[in-house]
């Protein structure tokens, strides 16, 4: 049963991502929550990836890149090159 549930959830997630029904982060996090609620993943397994330092580093880089783009600093630097 776990195999088919996982397969169905991943198929639905893929379809939602391809059709761009909602924001990618919302679809991915929603799928993660459904995995947890359905019992396929335990809460510890669900959120264990967020404690990885690589995941946190990539998240912080996204925030930094957005801040540089929002302030226009990135455009100023690229225009001078």
Buried (B, 14 or more C-beta within 10 A) or exposed (E): EEEEBBEEBEEBBEEBBEEEEEEEEEBBEBBBEBBBEEEBBEEEEBEEEEEEEEEEEEEEEEEEEEEBEEEEEBEEEEEEE
